[in-house]
Amino acid sequence: MDDITDTLAPKSDQLDAVDLVAGPQTFTITRVAIKAGDQPADIHLAEFPRVWRPNKNTRRLLAAAWGSSKDGAYEGRRVTLYYDPDVEFGGAKVGGVRVSHMSHLPGNKPFSALALIKKGRPGMVTVAPLPDTAPTRPAPAAEPTADQVAACSDPDALRDMWHASGAERRAQIQARVAELNTTPALDVEGGAA
C-alpha cells in the first residue's frame, strides 16, 4: 500500500453502499449462489471482487424482470447499481444500494415491479433498460519492443507507445524522444539545416 485510498477498502465480504458513493457502476453477473440465512443470494460480479447481496425487494425485482436464476440464467446479464442515501433501516437513514438499470428487460423498455417501500407499504420500483451486451472497448495496445522504439522517429507514435508501456520501456521512449530532439533537422537537399 502506498496511498491512503488503499486503506479504505471495507472489511466486508460483500459490495457495500459506500462502494458506490463515487457514482453508479454497471456490473456483469457471472454467477448466482443461493444459500440459507438472512442474505440468501450471493451474486458474483465480473467487475468487482466481492459478492453483491441484494435485499428482498431487489431480489423480487430481479425475479419479476428476469425470472428464475437456475441453470446460470443470470450469467452475462448486467445491472447498474447506485448509492441511495435515503434508504432507511430501523427508522434511520443509513443509505443503501439500489438498482437503476438492468439488461434483458422485456421489450427493452423501462420495467416496474411491486415492492414494499416503507414499513410494509407497497409501491412500484422502476428500472431503465441497459443494452443486453456491454459496449466493447478497444483492446489496449501491446507494449512496443525495444527495436520498435529505437526505429521510431515520429513523436506522436512514441507518445502512443509510451501510454501502452511499462516503466522500463517508458524510460527507453523518453531517451528516444530526447535523442530526436537533439538530432539536427535535415533540409530539403539532405544536408543539415
Summary of the structure (lengths in Angstrom):
residues: 193
radius of gyration: 25.6
end to end distance: 51.6
largest distance: 86.3
contacts: 454
relative contact order: 0.11
helix: 29%
strand: 28%
